[in-house]
Amino acid sequence: MNVLEFGVGELFQRPDPHGFRDYVHKHKSQAMTAKLMTEQEAVSRFVADGDYLGTELYGTVRGPMSLAREVIRQGRKHLRLAGQGIHEIDLLLAADMVDTLDITYVAWEVYGISKILRRAVESGRVKTTEWSNAAITWRFKAASMGIPFIPCQSMMGTDTFKRSAAKVVEDPFTGMKTCLLPALALDVGLIHVHRADKFGNCQIDGISGFGFEMARASKKLIISAEEIVDTSEIRRNPDRTIIPYYLVDAVVHAPFGSHPGEMCYCYWRDEEHLKTFLEESADVTKTREYLDKYVYGVKNHDEYLKLIGQDRLNMLKSKIGGH
């Protein structure tokens, strides 16, 4: 194909459909085996220095916060990262664990851009390549399909394309300009869901985001769940099981696992906690104090919830009826 334009962004994870397929065939079991474990065990077994991590969903919605905090506690280094989140990405950046970021949506809504993100990127410490929200999802989709790229009509003529690693080609069938997005297969995917059984069959209520695509584009997949339910409950509504067991490597029971973010139909986001963090993120010392208190200062997710307090968690749960 005739390449007409190309973005100047660096491609941090080159497409390798045969390598990804080979890994899945060798390491993903089709057996219904129990995969329940703690955050500590899941991260210890499945996350290594230098891995390319993906987090799902966007903003403060359904973020895998208990898993992200555990990655930080275990001191993983030189991670590459993609996601549409806010708080989990900020914490990983603040802990100096990220070398590269395929950046899509990393903003605090009306509050603007995080000072942590600015420090990491503007200093040159963290390299970034830009993609649209749709583009990152389609990159996962391409990986899940076992193809090296996927064509689309997105991003062309924008600065986002210029800062991406995509290419515009002449479509050999129609002669049209077509954008090609390189497949993105993750070393590890981190996804928080509403419910899962012990085997890893997962269901999500409300917006499913790009959980379907990312789960199928991950060599290793760690799931955290608000509830662990019996498989019979999963089977009552099989159409809602967007992540089947054979994609999953670890299942972690994590009530309020998205805090301080929200979980659709379960609890509202902790606005006070998030706004205070954002305001204090302008100060490097206060950012470090936050990590010391809420990440390093607790041994696990249970201790984190005790630190937040049951009354506050109950309040967040009660607010969901009004939204």
Secondary structure as the mmCIF struct_conf table of DSSP 4:
data_model
#
loop_
_struct_conf.conf_type_id
_struct_conf.id
_struct_conf.beg_label_comp_id
_struct_conf.beg_label_asym_id
_struct_conf.beg_label_seq_id
_struct_conf.end_label_comp_id
_struct_conf.end_label_asym_id
_struct_conf.end_label_seq_id
STRN STRN1 VAL A 3 PHE A 6
BEND BEND1 GLY A 9 GLY A 9
BEND BEND2 PHE A 12 GLN A 13
HELX_RH_AL_P HELX_RH_AL_P1 PRO A 17 HIS A 27
BEND BEND3 ALA A 31 ALA A 31
STRN STRN2 LEU A 36 LEU A 36
HELX_RH_AL_P HELX_RH_AL_P2 GLU A 39 PHE A 46
TURN_TY1_P TURN_TY1_P1 ASP A 49 GLY A 50
STRN STRN3 TYR A 52 GLY A 59
TURN_TY1_P TURN_TY1_P2 THR A 60 THR A 60
STRN STRN4 VAL A 61 VAL A 61
BEND BEND4 ARG A 62 ARG A 62
HELX_RH_AL_P HELX_RH_AL_P3 MET A 65 ARG A 73
TURN_TY1_P TURN_TY1_P3 GLN A 74 GLY A 75
BEND BEND5 HIS A 78 HIS A 78
STRN STRN5 LEU A 79 GLY A 85
BEND BEND6 ILE A 86 ILE A 86
HELX_RH_AL_P HELX_RH_AL_P4 HIS A 87 ALA A 94
TURN_TY1_P TURN_TY1_P4 ALA A 95 ASP A 96
STRN STRN6 VAL A 98 ILE A 103
BEND BEND7 THR A 104 THR A 104
HELX_RH_3T_P HELX_RH_3T_P1 GLU A 109 TYR A 111
BEND BEND8 ILE A 113 ILE A 113
HELX_RH_AL_P HELX_RH_AL_P5 LYS A 115 GLU A 122
TURN_TY1_P TURN_TY1_P5 SER A 123 GLY A 124
BEND BEND9 ARG A 125 VAL A 126
STRN STRN7 LYS A 127 GLU A 130
HELX_RH_AL_P HELX_RH_AL_P6 ASN A 133 MET A 145
TURN_TY1_P TURN_TY1_P6 GLY A 146 GLY A 146
BEND BEND10 PRO A 148 PRO A 148
STRN STRN8 PHE A 149 CYS A 152
BEND BEND11 GLN A 153 GLN A 153
BEND BEND12 MET A 155 MET A 155
TURN_TY1_P TURN_TY1_P7 MET A 156 GLY A 157
BEND BEND13 THR A 158 THR A 158
HELX_RH_AL_P HELX_RH_AL_P7 ASP A 159 LYS A 162
TURN_TY1_P TURN_TY1_P8 ARG A 163 ARG A 163
BEND BEND14 SER A 164 ALA A 165
STRN STRN9 LYS A 167 GLU A 170
TURN_TY1_P TURN_TY1_P9 PRO A 172 THR A 174
STRN STRN10 LYS A 177 PRO A 182
STRN STRN11 LEU A 186 ALA A 196
TURN_TY1_P TURN_TY1_P10 LYS A 198 PHE A 199
STRN STRN12 CYS A 202 GLN A 203
BEND BEND15 GLY A 206 GLY A 206
TURN_TY1_P TURN_TY1_P11 GLY A 209 PHE A 210
HELX_RH_AL_P HELX_RH_AL_P8 GLY A 211 ARG A 216
TURN_TY1_P TURN_TY1_P12 ALA A 217 ALA A 217
STRN STRN13 SER A 218 ILE A 228
HELX_RH_AL_P HELX_RH_AL_P9 THR A 231 ARG A 236
BEND BEND16 ASN A 237 ASN A 237
HELX_RH_3T_P HELX_RH_3T_P2 PRO A 238 ARG A 240
STRN STRN14 ILE A 243 ILE A 243
HELX_RH_3T_P HELX_RH_3T_P3 TYR A 245 LEU A 247
BEND BEND17 ASP A 249 ASP A 249
STRN STRN15 ALA A 250 HIS A 253
TURN_TY1_P TURN_TY1_P13 PRO A 255 PRO A 260
BEND BEND18 GLY A 261 GLY A 261
STRN STRN16 GLU A 262 MET A 263
TURN_TY1_P TURN_TY1_P14 CYS A 264 CYS A 266
STRN STRN17 TYR A 267 TYR A 267
HELX_RH_AL_P HELX_RH_AL_P10 GLU A 271 GLU A 280
TURN_TY1_P TURN_TY1_P15 SER A 281 ALA A 282
BEND BEND19 ASP A 283 ASP A 283
HELX_RH_AL_P HELX_RH_AL_P11 VAL A 284 LEU A 291
HELX_RH_PI_P HELX_RH_PI_P1 ASP A 292 TYR A 296
TURN_TY1_P TURN_TY1_P16 GLY A 297 GLY A 297
BEND BEND20 VAL A 298 ASN A 300
HELX_RH_AL_P HELX_RH_AL_P12 HIS A 301 ILE A 308
HELX_RH_AL_P HELX_RH_AL_P13 GLN A 310 LYS A 319
HELX_RH_3T_P HELX_RH_3T_P4 ILE A 320 GLY A 322
#
